[in-house]
Amino acid sequence: MNAVIVGAGGQLGRALRREFPDAVALDRAALDVTDATAVAAHDWSGVDVVLNAAAWTAVDAAEDPANHDAVRAVNVDAVGHLAEAAVEHGFALVHVSSEYVFDGSHPGPIPEDLPPSPLSVYGRSKADGDARATAIERHWLVRTTWLVGEGGNFVRTMAALADRGTSPSVVDDQIGRLTDARDLAAGIRHLVETRAPYGTYNLTGDGEPGSWADVAAAVFTARGRSADDVTRVSTAEYFAGRSGIATRPLNSVLDLGEITASGYRPREWRAALRCYLDELGGGGSRRG
């Protein structure tokens, strides 16, 4: 199987490179997928699958009108360019999306076929990108949440705050599951290698959902701090008085029925978090 990874420099891209060691890995310098001419001119001969890990993920910055064109270029137009190349050259497309395509009001785990209802510029761009990917027959659309991997992310930020003796305020009314980038990449490899039916799959960490404050508390206790050092606040309280903030979905829990039915079971997110923190190293027994 000949695979190409685009957006290979990000958290997911790096994890995909480990799961697909023989793949051609292209970062933005190697292929700017927002450039229709560059994508059309790229040599796709012999490629079986393209894994699209390129995305604009700065959800608040996406709200700035100055960034709207750039957001759509990466999250919408680039997907369309890759989809067109997929049809022309006969490869399958894996496209990664987000629970931000939903408004978070669904009661319970969100199924794959729930119609999009985004609350933010970022969420709308991801929903529109999804439409480009699903317009072609040979696609796997993979939706995920709360990604952690190599590079900056919430868990690393909380670990650094814990180590510095800081006591942060963290929202307690956004509910979801962490997803280790390695588990997401392994699930994508499973879909591709088993030739799972084309379509949409939710793929996150498994287990009982929790809030961002629960994640922070778990990080703090792992670093030798008390869970009580994390102050739990509502989303409205946390963002009060701030402008340019994207509206967050309060329910980020995705139903994992389709991915588990395909034969892949993601790790329980708390267990994955413990492994991630063990590998991160550092920490201590300081209280404050």
C-alpha positions as CSV (number, residue, x, y, z in Angstrom):
1,M,0.0,0.0,0.0
2,N,1.4,3.3,-1.1
3,A,0.4,6.1,1.3
4,V,1.0,9.9,1.3
5,I,0.6,12.0,4.5
6,V,-0.1,15.7,4.0
7,G,0.2,18.0,7.0
8,A,2.9,15.7,8.2
9,G,4.5,18.2,10.6
10,G,1.6,18.5,13.1
11,Q,0.6,16.3,16.1
12,L,-1.4,13.9,14.1
13,G,1.0,14.0,11.1
14,R,3.8,12.9,13.3
15,A,1.8,10.0,14.8
16,L,0.7,9.0,11.3
17,R,4.4,8.9,10.2
18,R,5.0,6.3,12.9
19,E,2.0,4.2,11.9
20,F,2.8,4.4,8.2
21,P,6.6,4.3,8.2
22,D,6.8,3.7,4.5
23,A,4.5,6.6,3.6
24,V,5.7,9.7,1.8
25,A,5.4,12.5,4.4
26,L,4.7,16.0,3.1
27,D,4.7,19.0,5.3
28,R,3.5,22.4,4.0
29,A,6.9,23.3,2.6
30,A,6.8,20.1,0.5
31,L,3.2,20.5,-0.6
32,D,0.9,23.4,0.1
33,V,-2.5,21.8,-0.2
34,T,-4.2,25.2,-0.3
35,D,-2.6,25.7,-3.7
36,A,-4.8,24.0,-6.3
37,T,-2.1,24.2,-8.9
38,A,0.4,22.6,-6.7
39,V,-1.9,19.7,-5.7
40,A,-2.9,19.1,-9.4
41,A,0.8,19.1,-10.4
42,H,1.9,16.8,-7.7
43,D,3.0,13.3,-8.9
44,W,0.2,11.0,-7.4
45,S,1.0,8.0,-9.6
46,G,0.9,4.8,-7.7
47,V,-0.6,6.3,-4.6
48,D,-3.3,4.2,-2.9
49,V,-4.4,6.5,-0.1
50,V,-3.8,10.1,1.0
51,L,-4.0,10.9,4.7
52,N,-5.0,14.5,5.2
53,A,-3.7,15.8,8.6
54,A,-3.5,19.4,7.4
55,A,-5.8,21.7,9.2
56,W,-6.3,25.1,10.8
57,T,-6.9,24.3,14.5
58,A,-6.6,27.6,16.3
59,V,-10.3,27.9,17.0
60,D,-10.3,31.4,18.5
61,A,-8.0,32.9,15.9
62,A,-10.4,31.6,13.3
63,E,-13.0,34.1,14.6
64,D,-10.9,37.0,13.5
65,P,-12.2,38.2,10.1
66,A,-8.6,38.8,9.0
67,N,-8.1,35.0,9.2
68,H,-11.3,33.8,7.5
69,D,-9.8,33.3,4.1
70,A,-6.8,31.4,5.5
71,V,-9.1,29.2,7.6
72,R,-11.2,28.3,4.6
73,A,-8.2,27.8,2.4
74,V,-6.9,25.0,4.7
75,N,-10.0,23.5,6.1
76,V,-12.3,23.7,3.0
77,D,-10.5,24.5,-0.2
78,A,-7.5,22.2,0.4
79,V,-9.9,19.3,1.1
80,G,-11.6,20.0,-2.2
81,H,-8.2,20.0,-4.0
82,L,-7.3,16.6,-2.5
83,A,-10.7,15.2,-3.3
84,E,-10.4,16.2,-7.0
85,A,-7.0,14.6,-7.2
86,A,-8.4,11.5,-5.6
87,V,-11.0,11.2,-8.3
88,E,-8.6,11.9,-11.0
89,H,-5.8,9.5,-9.8
90,G,-7.9,6.8,-8.2
91,F,-6.6,7.0,-4.6
92,A,-8.7,6.9,-1.4
93,L,-8.8,10.0,0.9
94,V,-8.7,9.9,4.7
95,H,-9.8,13.3,6.1
96,V,-9.8,14.2,9.8
97,S,-12.5,16.3,11.3
98,S,-13.8,17.6,14.6
99,E,-16.8,17.6,17.0
100,Y,-16.9,21.3,16.4
101,V,-19.1,20.6,13.4
102,F,-21.9,20.1,16.0
103,D,-23.4,22.5,18.5
104,G,-23.0,20.2,21.5
105,S,-26.7,20.1,22.3
106,H,-27.3,16.4,21.4
107,P,-28.4,14.4,24.4
108,G,-25.7,11.7,24.7
109,P,-22.9,10.4,22.5
110,I,-23.1,12.0,19.0
111,P,-23.6,9.6,16.1
112,E,-21.8,9.8,12.8
113,D,-24.9,10.8,10.9
114,L,-26.1,13.7,13.0
115,P,-26.5,16.8,10.7
116,P,-23.8,19.4,11.2
117,S,-24.8,22.5,13.3
118,P,-21.5,24.4,13.9
119,L,-21.3,27.3,16.4
120,S,-18.1,28.9,15.2
121,V,-16.1,29.9,12.1
122,Y,-13.8,27.0,12.8
123,G,-16.7,24.6,13.1
124,R,-18.3,25.8,9.9
125,S,-15.0,25.4,8.0
126,K,-14.7,21.8,9.2
127,A,-18.2,21.0,8.3
128,D,-17.7,22.5,4.8
129,G,-14.5,20.6,4.4
130,D,-16.3,17.4,5.4
131,A,-18.8,18.0,2.6
132,R,-15.9,18.2,0.1
133,A,-14.4,14.9,1.4
134,T,-17.7,13.0,1.5
135,A,-18.6,14.1,-2.0
136,I,-16.3,11.5,-3.4
137,E,-16.9,7.7,-3.1
138,R,-13.6,6.5,-1.8
139,H,-13.3,8.4,1.5
140,W,-12.9,7.8,5.2
141,L,-14.0,10.8,7.2
142,V,-12.6,10.4,10.8
143,R,-14.0,12.7,13.5
144,T,-12.0,13.1,16.7
145,T,-11.9,15.3,19.8
146,W,-9.4,16.8,22.3
147,L,-6.2,15.6,20.6
148,V,-2.9,15.3,22.4
149,G,0.4,14.3,20.8
150,E,3.8,15.7,20.2
151,G,3.8,19.5,20.4
152,G,1.8,22.0,22.3
153,N,-1.6,20.9,23.8
154,F,-3.8,21.2,26.8
155,V,-2.1,18.3,28.8
156,R,1.4,19.7,28.3
157,T,0.1,23.2,29.4
158,M,-1.5,21.8,32.5
159,A,1.6,19.8,33.3
160,A,3.8,22.9,33.0
161,L,1.4,24.9,35.3
162,A,1.4,22.1,37.9
163,D,5.2,22.0,37.9
164,R,5.4,25.8,38.3
165,G,3.1,25.8,41.3
166,T,0.3,27.6,39.4
167,S,-3.4,26.9,40.3
168,P,-5.5,27.4,37.1
169,S,-9.2,27.8,36.5
170,V,-10.5,25.2,34.1
171,V,-13.9,24.8,32.6
172,D,-16.1,22.0,34.0
173,D,-19.1,22.1,31.7
174,Q,-17.5,21.0,28.4
175,I,-17.7,17.2,28.4
176,G,-15.7,14.8,26.2
177,R,-12.8,12.4,25.9
178,L,-9.1,12.9,25.3
179,T,-7.7,11.3,22.2
180,D,-4.0,10.3,22.1
181,A,-2.7,11.1,18.6
182,R,-1.1,7.6,18.5
183,D,-4.5,6.0,19.0
184,L,-6.1,8.1,16.3
185,A,-3.3,7.2,13.9
186,A,-3.5,3.5,14.8
187,G,-7.3,3.6,14.2
188,I,-6.8,5.2,10.8
189,R,-4.3,2.6,9.9
190,H,-6.8,-0.1,10.9
191,L,-9.5,1.4,8.6
192,V,-7.1,1.6,5.7
193,E,-5.4,-1.8,6.1
194,T,-8.6,-3.7,6.8
195,R,-10.4,-1.9,3.9
196,A,-13.2,-1.0,6.2
197,P,-16.3,0.3,4.4
198,Y,-15.9,3.9,3.2
199,G,-17.8,6.5,5.2
200,T,-17.7,8.4,8.5
201,Y,-16.2,7.1,11.7
202,N,-15.9,8.7,15.1
203,L,-12.6,8.0,16.7
204,T,-11.7,9.3,20.1
205,G,-10.4,7.9,23.4
206,D,-12.9,5.4,25.0
207,G,-14.3,5.3,28.6
208,E,-16.5,7.4,30.8
209,P,-16.4,11.0,29.5
210,G,-15.1,13.9,31.7
211,S,-14.6,17.6,31.6
212,W,-11.6,19.7,30.8
213,A,-11.3,20.2,34.6
214,D,-11.3,16.5,35.1
215,V,-8.4,16.2,32.7
216,A,-6.5,19.0,34.4
217,A,-7.1,17.4,37.8
218,A,-5.8,14.1,36.6
219,V,-2.7,15.8,35.2
220,F,-2.2,17.7,38.5
221,T,-2.4,14.6,40.7
222,A,0.0,12.8,38.3
223,R,2.5,15.7,38.8
224,G,2.3,15.5,42.6
225,R,-0.3,18.3,43.1
226,S,-3.8,18.2,44.5
227,A,-6.8,18.0,42.3
228,D,-8.2,20.8,44.5
229,D,-5.5,23.0,43.0
230,V,-7.7,23.1,39.9
231,T,-10.6,25.6,40.2
232,R,-13.7,24.5,38.4
233,V,-15.6,27.2,36.5
234,S,-18.2,27.3,33.8
235,T,-17.4,28.2,30.2
236,A,-19.3,31.4,30.6
237,E,-17.3,32.3,33.7
238,Y,-14.0,31.4,32.1
239,F,-14.5,33.6,29.0
240,A,-16.4,36.5,30.7
241,G,-15.2,39.8,29.3
242,R,-13.1,38.2,26.6
243,S,-13.7,39.0,22.9
244,G,-12.9,37.0,19.8
245,I,-13.7,33.7,21.5
246,A,-15.2,30.8,19.5
247,T,-18.3,29.3,21.0
248,R,-17.5,25.8,22.3
249,P,-19.8,22.8,22.0
250,L,-20.6,21.6,25.6
251,N,-21.1,18.0,24.5
252,S,-18.0,16.7,22.7
253,V,-18.8,13.0,23.3
254,L,-18.7,11.1,20.1
255,D,-20.4,7.7,19.7
256,L,-17.8,5.0,19.0
257,G,-20.1,2.3,17.7
258,E,-18.9,2.4,14.1
259,I,-15.2,2.2,14.8
260,T,-15.5,-0.5,17.4
261,A,-17.8,-2.5,15.0
262,S,-15.0,-2.3,12.4
263,G,-12.7,-4.1,14.9
264,Y,-10.7,-1.3,16.4
265,R,-11.2,-0.4,20.1
266,P,-9.5,2.8,21.3
267,R,-7.8,2.9,24.6
268,E,-9.6,4.3,27.7
269,W,-8.6,7.9,27.7
270,R,-7.6,8.0,31.4
271,A,-5.2,5.1,30.8
272,A,-3.9,6.7,27.7
273,L,-3.4,10.0,29.6
274,R,-1.4,8.2,32.3
275,C,0.9,6.7,29.7
276,Y,1.3,10.0,28.0
277,L,2.3,11.7,31.3
278,D,4.7,8.9,32.2
279,E,6.4,9.4,28.8
280,L,6.4,13.2,29.2
281,G,8.5,12.9,32.4
282,G,9.3,15.6,34.8
283,G,6.9,16.6,37.6
284,G,7.4,16.4,41.3
285,S,5.8,16.4,44.7
286,R,5.5,20.2,45.1
287,R,2.1,21.4,46.5
288,G,0.7,24.9,46.0
